[in-house]
């Protein structure tokens, strides 16, 4: 009992720490860990991850909001789409077989690894800490463009979040930054502000289905919360670029395991 | 986009709510886990402990156990983002910003629709 608890909490700490250090959020590591190592069913793992995502988003966003980096109006507008997408995703997760969810998560891991390789920003620092991390409160003037593209991408991001239990920053931040003309720091902060609201939209659906297990969620959520706080605190001091290739390898390996499991093939040693 | 600085006061409230809500939730969960571990007679395997549906949660409040405490802590975390949206609604309203009051009201409605599924 105590050993399982400690294992879950430690796993949460590690996932939260590296997730926030790499700017990916905790979900991308927590779900494969629960599913592959602890044998937690996919939907339950997603439910736990959603609550962890809410906790870390609240803790992280409070910093960004205070620094006035997040554009609350833009965030609220895009949340119209992310919350709807999240509800659709959450309901869909109840209908898809667990193998399909496992395969989809494997594909998401591949996409994440690809984004890291190509240095596409997930949370503003996926390829290494940005050079400009002085805590300047001056936000450059910008004009939001392509709002319809942003709303479409947000719906999709919400969908992924509700279906697979991740924050969806890996989709929103690049779209805000590359297509909508939002500065990277603002895009990152706004995405962080939105993630908790998006996750809450589907978390209650998982709750109502009874997918959330108290004794799994408790230690994991606490662990992720602590790990993410530490990770985001030292984020600016660590050369994440050194970690990049190691984690690309971890993501690819995990993706392979999830895909094999999803297709009911023999699972290799983990 | 309107000036971000205008929402300064709301920013501070939202930031506090987020911090207090997430910290409180985590604290309550930690207490519940500790209580659970201190109880005698725990086996070696983790028993399945699904969350309690809202309707039955009220009944449990008469005889609160460690699992109820963990459940409440998780709910506290889950509710934090909703409170955040409510504050946004109020602050946009006070700024007489009709467009964004309406937008955040719709977001709130979507969230409450989701909560309603848990009530059913």
Boltz contact constraints between the chains, C-beta under 6 A:
constraints:
  - contact:
      token1: [A, 1]
      token2: [B, 42]
      max_distance: 6.0
  - contact:
      token1: [A, 1]
      token2: [B, 44]
      max_distance: 6.0
  - contact:
      token1: [A, 4]
      token2: [B, 46]
      max_distance: 6.0
  - contact:
      token1: [A, 51]
      token2: [B, 74]
      max_distance: 6.0
  - contact:
      token1: [A, 51]
      token2: [B, 77]
      max_distance: 6.0
  - contact:
      token1: [A, 54]
      token2: [B, 77]
      max_distance: 6.0
  - contact:
      token1: [A, 55]
      token2: [B, 22]
      max_distance: 6.0
  - contact:
      token1: [A, 55]
      token2: [B, 77]
      max_distance: 6.0
  - contact:
      token1: [A, 58]
      token2: [B, 18]
      max_distance: 6.0
  - contact:
      token1: [A, 58]
      token2: [B, 22]
      max_distance: 6.0
  - contact:
      token1: [A, 58]
      token2: [B, 80]
      max_distance: 6.0
  - contact:
      token1: [A, 59]
      token2: [B, 22]
      max_distance: 6.0
  - contact:
      token1: [A, 61]
      token2: [B, 18]
      max_distance: 6.0
  - contact:
      token1: [A, 62]
      token2: [B, 15]
      max_distance: 6.0
  - contact:
      token1: [A, 62]
      token2: [B, 18]
      max_distance: 6.0
  - contact:
      token1: [A, 62]
      token2: [B, 19]
      max_distance: 6.0
  - contact:
      token1: [A, 65]
      token2: [B, 11]
      max_distance: 6.0
  - contact:
      token1: [A, 65]
      token2: [B, 14]
      max_distance: 6.0
  - contact:
      token1: [A, 65]
      token2: [B, 15]
      max_distance: 6.0
  - contact:
      token1: [A, 66]
      token2: [B, 15]
      max_distance: 6.0
  - contact:
      token1: [A, 68]
      token2: [B, 4]
      max_distance: 6.0
  - contact:
      token1: [A, 68]
      token2: [B, 11]
      max_distance: 6.0
  - contact:
      token1: [A, 71]
      token2: [B, 4]
      max_distance: 6.0
  - contact:
      token1: [A, 72]
      token2: [B, 7]
      max_distance: 6.0
  - contact:
      token1: [A, 73]
      token2: [B, 100]
      max_distance: 6.0
  - contact:
      token1: [A, 76]
      token2: [B, 103]
      max_distance: 6.0
  - contact:
      token1: [A, 76]
      token2: [B, 104]
      max_distance: 6.0
  - contact:
      token1: [A, 77]
      token2: [B, 103]
      max_distance: 6.0
  - contact:
      token1: [A, 79]
      token2: [B, 107]
      max_distance: 6.0
  - contact:
      token1: [A, 80]
      token2: [B, 106]
      max_distance: 6.0
  - contact:
      token1: [A, 80]
      token2: [B, 107]
      max_distance: 6.0
  - contact:
      token1: [A, 83]
      token2: [B, 107]
      max_distance: 6.0
  - contact:
      token1: [A, 83]
      token2: [B, 110]
      max_distance: 6.0
  - contact:
      token1: [A, 87]
      token2: [B, 114]
      max_distance: 6.0
  - contact:
      token1: [A, 144]
      token2: [B, 1]
      max_distance: 6.0
  - contact:
      token1: [A, 196]
      token2: [B, 81]
      max_distance: 6.0
  - contact:
      token1: [A, 197]
      token2: [B, 81]
      max_distance: 6.0
  - contact:
      token1: [A, 200]
      token2: [B, 78]
      max_distance: 6.0
  - contact:
      token1: [A, 200]
      token2: [B, 81]
      max_distance: 6.0
  - contact:
      token1: [A, 201]
      token2: [B, 111]
      max_distance: 6.0
  - contact:
      token1: [A, 201]
      token2: [B, 114]
      max_distance: 6.0
  - contact:
      token1: [A, 203]
      token2: [B, 78]
      max_distance: 6.0
  - contact:
      token1: [A, 204]
      token2: [B, 114]
      max_distance: 6.0
  - contact:
      token1: [A, 204]
      token2: [B, 115]
      max_distance: 6.0
  - contact:
      token1: [A, 204]
      token2: [B, 118]
      max_distance: 6.0
  - contact:
      token1: [A, 205]
      token2: [B, 117]
      max_distance: 6.0
  - contact:
      token1: [A, 207]
      token2: [B, 51]
      max_distance: 6.0
  - contact:
      token1: [A, 207]
      token2: [B, 118]
      max_distance: 6.0
  - contact:
      token1: [A, 208]
      token2: [B, 117]
      max_distance: 6.0
  - contact:
      token1: [A, 208]
      token2: [B, 118]
      max_distance: 6.0
  - contact:
      token1: [A, 210]
      token2: [B, 50]
      max_distance: 6.0
  - contact:
      token1: [A, 212]
      token2: [B, 51]
      max_distance: 6.0
  - contact:
      token1: [A, 213]
      token2: [B, 49]
      max_distance: 6.0
  - contact:
      token1: [A, 213]
      token2: [B, 50]
      max_distance: 6.0
  - contact:
      token1: [A, 214]
      token2: [B, 49]
      max_distance: 6.0
  - contact:
      token1: [A, 214]
      token2: [B, 67]
      max_distance: 6.0
  - contact:
      token1: [A, 214]
      token2: [B, 70]
      max_distance: 6.0
  - contact:
      token1: [A, 214]
      token2: [B, 71]
      max_distance: 6.0
  - contact:
      token1: [A, 215]
      token2: [B, 46]
      max_distance: 6.0
  - contact:
      token1: [A, 215]
      token2: [B, 49]
      max_distance: 6.0
  - contact:
      token1: [A, 217]
      token2: [B, 74]
      max_distance: 6.0
  - contact:
      token1: [A, 218]
      token2: [B, 29]
      max_distance: 6.0
  - contact:
      token1: [A, 218]
      token2: [B, 33]
      max_distance: 6.0
  - contact:
      token1: [A, 218]
      token2: [B, 70]
      max_distance: 6.0
  - contact:
      token1: [A, 222]
      token2: [B, 26]
      max_distance: 6.0
  - contact:
      token1: [A, 222]
      token2: [B, 29]
      max_distance: 6.0
  - contact:
      token1: [A, 222]
      token2: [B, 30]
      max_distance: 6.0
  - contact:
      token1: [A, 225]
      token2: [B, 26]
      max_distance: 6.0
